[in-house]
Amino acid sequence: MASSHVNALQSKHAGLEAAIAAEMNRPAPDETTIQTLKRRKLRIKEEIAAQ
């Protein structure tokens, strides 16, 4: 059970990483959006580490 939860978190982490990269590649990236995505990514990373 914990393994599937970790896999789901890793998938969300990868999705956020892709979203951050996409936002940064825009002609005028929104820094607020990038910071929000990075904070969410960090929370997920911490949750994965706690497992």
C-alpha positions, 0 to 999 in steps of 0.5 A: 500500500505504501509503495503505491502511495509513494509511486503516486507522489513521485508521479505528482512530483514529476508532473510538477517538475514538467509544469515548472519547466513549461512555465519557465520556457514561456516568453514571459514566465509568471514568477508567482506561478513558478514559486507556487509550483515549487512549494507544492513540489517541495511538500511532495518531496518531503512527504516522499522522504517521510515514507 
